[in-house]
Amino acid sequence: MLLFTRRAALLAALIFTSSASGPAAALSLMDPFNVPGTMDGGVTTLGQDIVYGPLDRHKLDIYAPENSLEKSAPVIIFLYGGAWKQGTKADYPFAGHALAARGFVTVIPDYRLVPEVQYPEFLSDNAVAVKWVEDNISRYGGDPQRVYLMGHSAGAYNAVMLGMDRSYLRDAGVTIPIRGVVGLAGPYAVYPFEFKELQDAFGNVDNPQMTQPINLPTVETVPMFLGHGSNDLIVNVENTIRMQKKLLTDSRAVEAKVYDSLGHMEVVTALSTVWRWRSPVLEDVVGFLKAEGAFDPESFGPLDLVDAVTPVVEAKVN
């Protein structure tokens, strides 16, 4: 199954290059969605560049409802995309605001990328971020018993992998359950690796078929919501359709929706106030999470809150 359609290879390169991190990336395609005053209100930034692990890319940001320290809230860990080779949490305040305004403590981590690492190291970094959430999120008003993963594109792949194979989480020492996964425009069935982005990320794996969610056993799979744009020229919508069929065949809880006329980036920018009129992606995601107990803490047992942080932006770590 193709990740890229051939006629869209140039478009893919443009999108991924435009959202690159680093000094050369003065502008980002995401800038219009992060303009101050246009993002959802009622949100507090509880921390920026919080260190979650020992490496330079192991930093995360936290967005929360304004009243999150008064009562525990469900937690979303949002994993961005970028073909596993680029991307930055600095491009996604709009997603943090959108989810936090709907009652979720939202954690957006950076993680290592190609060429510094290959599969499975980006998954291991994501698992380390989950471990940090398990150990620390109650200080930020989050309930570690109500943690959900969400991702877009390569980040959707990462989220779905962690939601199907707990070995990455176990290796990081994670003991809390993942209550559900949201994947938007994810590449779940892209072997054989026809394109350089895939070869760079997965090319040295001994058993490449098992890097693909479509080929994994589903015994550990958590409930999932899979969304995709019908006009996605970067990641073929068949990835989501096939993934849904696999999970349904194995009697796993899955909800999938194809959004008419949305492209690859639009399915995530539809979370923003600027683009929300295009499609009910945010409404559907929140509805799924509610159905999976996000706002019903009693269904998961009691929570003991520890010392809460002061609700201000923390100093960046150099």
C-alpha positions in Angstrom: 0.0 0.0 0.0 1.5 3.3 -1.1 2.3 6.0 1.5 2.7 8.6 -1.3 0.9 8.6 -4.7 3.5 9.2 -7.4 1.9 12.4 -8.6 2.0 13.8 -5.1 5.6 13.1 -4.3 6.6 16.8 -5.0 3.6 18.0 -2.9 4.7 15.8 0.0 8.3 17.1 -0.1 6.9 20.7 -0.1 4.7 20.0 2.9 7.3 18.2 5.0 10.0 20.7 4.1 7.8 23.7 5.0 7.1 22.2 8.5 10.8 21.4 9.2 12.3 22.4 12.6 15.5 24.3 13.1 17.0 27.7 12.4 16.3 27.4 8.6 12.6 27.0 9.2 11.7 30.6 9.8 8.2 30.0 8.5 5.8 27.1 8.9 2.7 26.0 7.2 1.1 25.8 10.7 1.8 29.5 11.5 -1.7 30.7 10.5 -3.3 28.3 12.9 -1.3 29.5 15.8 -1.9 33.2 15.6 -2.5 34.6 19.2 -6.1 35.5 19.7 -7.4 33.0 17.1 -6.9 29.8 19.2 -9.4 28.4 21.6 -9.8 30.3 24.9 -10.2 29.0 28.4 -6.8 27.3 28.2 -3.7 27.6 30.4 -0.2 26.7 29.2 1.2 24.9 32.2 4.6 24.2 30.9 6.9 24.6 27.9 10.0 22.6 27.1 9.6 20.4 30.2 12.3 17.7 30.2 10.8 14.2 30.1 14.0 12.2 29.3 17.8 12.4 29.0 18.1 13.5 25.4 17.9 16.9 23.7 14.6 16.1 21.9 13.0 14.8 25.1 10.9 17.9 25.9 7.2 18.5 26.0 4.6 21.2 26.3 1.4 21.0 28.4 -1.9 22.8 27.7 -4.8 22.5 30.2 -8.3 23.8 30.9 -8.1 26.8 33.2 -9.7 24.9 36.0 -7.6 21.7 35.6 -5.9 22.0 38.9 -9.2 22.1 40.7 -10.3 18.7 39.6 -8.5 15.9 37.7 -9.0 15.9 33.9 -8.4 13.3 31.2 -5.1 13.4 29.4 -4.3 13.4 25.7 -0.7 12.8 24.5 -0.6 14.3 21.0 2.1 13.0 18.5 2.7 15.2 15.5 3.7 13.9 12.0 6.4 14.8 9.5 7.4 11.5 7.8 9.5 10.7 11.0 12.1 13.1 9.7 10.9 16.5 10.8 8.4 18.3 12.9 8.2 20.2 16.1 5.7 20.7 19.0 6.0 24.4 18.3 3.7 23.9 15.3 0.8 22.6 17.3 -0.3 25.0 20.0 -3.6 25.2 18.1 -4.1 21.4 18.7 -3.2 21.8 22.4 -5.7 24.7 22.8 -8.5 22.9 20.9 -8.2 19.8 23.1 -7.6 21.6 26.4 -10.6 23.8 25.8 -12.7 20.6 25.7 -11.5 19.5 29.0 -8.3 17.6 28.3 -4.8 18.1 29.8 -2.9 17.9 26.5 0.7 16.9 26.3 2.7 17.5 23.1 6.2 16.0 23.1 9.1 16.3 20.7 10.9 13.1 19.9 14.0 12.0 17.9 13.7 11.9 14.2 15.5 10.5 11.1 18.4 10.6 10.4 19.4 10.7 14.0 17.4 7.6 14.7 15.4 5.0 12.8 12.5 2.6 13.8 11.9 1.8 16.6 13.6 4.6 18.4 10.9 7.2 17.8 8.4 4.8 19.3 10.7 4.4 22.3 10.8 8.1 22.8 7.1 8.3 22.7 6.9 5.6 25.3 9.3 7.5 27.5 7.0 10.5 27.3 4.1 8.3 28.4 6.1 7.2 31.4 6.7 10.8 32.3 3.0 11.4 32.1 2.3 8.4 34.3 4.8 9.7 36.9 4.0 13.5 36.8 0.8 14.5 35.1 -1.3 14.5 38.3 0.8 17.6 39.4 -0.7 19.3 36.3 -4.3 18.3 37.0 -4.3 15.3 34.8 -5.6 11.8 35.7 -3.0 9.2 34.9 -5.8 6.6 34.8 -7.4 8.4 31.9 -4.6 8.7 29.3 -5.3 8.6 25.6 -2.9 8.8 22.6 -3.6 10.9 19.5 -1.5 11.5 16.4 -1.5 12.8 12.9 0.3 11.1 9.9 3.6 9.6 11.2 2.4 10.5 14.7 -0.8 8.5 14.1 1.4 5.6 13.1 3.3 6.0 16.4 0.1 6.3 18.5 -1.5 3.2 16.8 1.7 1.2 17.3 1.8 2.0 21.0 -1.9 1.2 21.2 -1.4 -2.3 19.6 2.0 -3.4 21.0 2.6 -2.6 24.7 6.2 -3.9 24.6 7.4 -0.3 23.9 5.5 1.0 26.9 6.6 -1.9 29.1 10.3 -1.3 28.1 9.8 2.3 29.3 8.4 1.2 32.6 4.8 2.3 31.9 2.2 0.5 34.0 -0.9 2.6 33.4 -3.4 1.6 30.7 -3.9 3.5 27.5 -7.6 4.0 27.3 -7.9 4.8 23.6 -6.1 5.9 20.5 -7.0 8.5 17.9 -5.2 8.3 14.5 -5.6 10.9 11.8 -4.3 10.2 8.3 -2.0 7.5 9.5 0.2 5.2 7.4 -0.6 1.8 8.8 0.1 -0.4 5.7 3.0 1.0 3.7 5.2 -2.0 3.2 7.0 -2.6 0.8 8.9 0.7 1.4 8.8 2.3 -2.1 9.8 5.9 -1.0 12.9 7.3 0.5 11.1 8.6 3.6 10.1 5.1 4.4 13.4 3.5 3.5 15.2 6.0 5.8 12.9 5.3 8.7 12.4 1.6 8.4 14.9 0.3 5.8 17.3 -1.5 8.1 14.7 -3.6 10.0 15.2 -7.3 9.9 11.5 -8.1 9.8 10.0 -5.0 8.0 6.5 -6.5 7.6 6.1 -6.4 11.4 6.8 -2.6 11.5 3.3 -2.2 10.1 0.2 -2.0 12.3 -1.8 -3.9 9.6 0.4 -6.9 10.3 0.5 -6.9 14.1 -1.5 -9.2 16.4 -4.4 -7.3 18.0 -4.7 -9.0 21.3 -3.4 -5.9 23.2 -5.2 -3.4 21.0 -7.1 -0.6 22.7 -10.2 1.1 21.3 -9.4 3.3 18.3 -10.8 6.2 16.3 -9.3 6.4 12.8 -10.0 9.5 10.7 -8.8 10.3 7.2 -9.5 12.8 4.4 -10.9 11.5 1.2 -8.6 13.7 -0.8 -5.4 12.7 1.0 -2.7 12.7 -1.7 0.1 11.9 0.8 -1.2 8.9 2.8 -3.7 6.9 0.9 -7.1 6.6 2.6 -6.9 2.9 2.1 -4.6 2.8 5.1 -7.5 3.7 7.4 -10.0 1.6 5.5 -7.8 -1.5 5.7 -6.9 -0.9 9.3 -10.6 -0.6 10.3 -11.4 -3.9 8.5 -8.6 -5.7 10.3 -9.6 -4.5 13.7 -13.3 -5.3 13.1 -12.4 -8.8 11.8 -10.5 -9.4 15.0 -13.5 -8.1 17.1 -11.6 -5.0 18.3 -13.3 -1.7 19.1 -12.7 0.7 16.3 -14.5 3.6 14.8 -13.4 5.1 11.4 -14.5 8.1 9.5 -13.5 9.4 6.0 -14.0 13.2 5.8 -15.2 14.3 2.4 -12.9 16.6 0.5 -10.2 16.9 3.2 -6.6 16.5 2.3 -3.7 15.2 4.4 -3.0 18.3 6.4 -6.6 19.5 6.6 -7.6 16.6 8.7 -5.4 17.9 11.5 -5.8 21.7 10.8 -9.6 21.1 11.1 -8.9 21.0 14.9 -8.1 24.7 14.7 -10.7 27.5 15.0 -9.5 28.8 11.5 -10.3 25.6 9.7 -12.9 23.9 12.0 -15.8 24.9 9.7 -14.5 22.5 7.1 -15.2 19.3 9.0 -16.3 17.9 12.4 -13.0 16.2 13.2 -12.7 17.7 16.6 -16.3 16.9 17.5 -15.9 13.3 16.4 -12.6 12.9 18.3 -14.1 14.3 21.5 -17.2 12.2 21.1 -15.1 9.0 20.8 -13.0 9.9 23.9 -16.1 10.6 25.9 -17.5 7.2 24.9 -14.3 5.7 26.1 -14.7 7.1 29.6 -12.7 10.3 29.3 -15.1 12.2 31.6 -16.2 9.3 33.8 -13.3 8.9 36.3 -15.3 6.7 38.5 -15.3 4.0 35.9 -11.5 3.7 36.3 -11.3 3.9 40.1 -10.1 6.7 42.5 -7.2 9.0 41.9 -4.8 10.4 44.5 -3.6 13.8 43.4 -0.1 14.9 44.5 1.3 18.4 44.8 0.0 20.5 42.0 2.1 22.9 40.0 1.4 26.6 39.8 -0.6 27.3 36.6 2.0 29.5 34.8 4.3 28.9 31.9 7.5 27.3 33.1 10.8 28.6 32.1 12.3 26.9 29.0 15.1 24.5 29.6 18.2 25.3 27.7 
